[in-house]
Amino acid sequence: MLPHAGITRVILQGEMAVSQIHSDKNLAANRHVCESAICMPAAPTLPELYDAHAAGLFHYFTSFTGEEADAKDLLQELFIKLGKQSIPSGIVNLRAWLLRLAHHHAVDWLRRHRVRRRAEEEMPPEMFATQDDPDQAEFAKRLDKALALLPTEQRSVAQLKLWDDLTFEEIAEVQGIPLNTAASRYRYALEKLRSELRPLYDELKPL
Amino acid sequence: MNTNPDAFENDLRALKRRALPEDWRDAILSAARDIKPEPRAPRWLIVGWSAAWAAILMMYFTTPAEPNTQPRTVHAAPFLRFDERAALIDALLASN
């Protein structure tokens, strides 16, 4: 066996990790801690995490709770949890890591509250930014309603895919489900959204 | 698995989600900062605790499960038959 094979392997792994780290567009700060030729991303601070990911986490929570107030509570609890523990350095995909924590937190919340929301009877939370164009504003409003009609598991997958820009592999990892399940939930969600929004979408097209 | 988004998906994706209210940031971060990190048990305590459990387990597995069933040796007076005892008493009386 080569005397330096182990060292070489460690350095190569370090370089691979660094290349993955640089590909993470969501990393709040591009700080690295280097230790003997291996660089790891420094653990982000709470304000950095908040600025980069809080909105996405909040909307993800909303897809479970259906209520802004509950989603805000969950977001606060998650940050308190993050404040209690030391955030590990060297996490390659910080967004997926946070979303996985958020997913477990949301599932615990659902288990505790056993919410059976009747979406059609409630005002769905506004997920989208205010649109200047009234047609777009109407479309966003209808999309909020259509999302509220989806089952939780389809809505949460649609959120991760469409607006958090996660791949099916990442979604499967975040939610702890098989890859095919993630893909089929997304497909069902998209079909339902399409059928709910088709009349307005065809009328407004192109947005 | 077709992962190429169609026009509908792209139009959905183009909608921007709303940002969080500004005042939430300070409220959430100050709540998170006010919580002190949970202290971790010192290393010596974890090592000591593990060693104690290892010793307990080792003693448990090395000790025989069944108690020793060998009859204990009874240190009692030798058994004498009635006639031997009577002869001894007679000899004692005669000596007096």
Interface residues (C-beta under 8 A of the other chain):
Chain A: L46 P47 Y50 D51 A54 A55 G56 F58 H59 K72 L75 Q76 F79 I80 L82 G83 K84 Q85 S86 E126 M127 F128 A129 T130 Q131 Q136 F139 A140 L143 L162 W163 T167 F168 A183 L190 L193 R194 Y201 P206 L207
Chain B: M1 T3 F8 E9 D11 L12 R13 A14 L15 K16 R17 R18 A19 L20 W24 R25 A27 I28 L29 A31 A32 R33 I35 K36 P37 E38
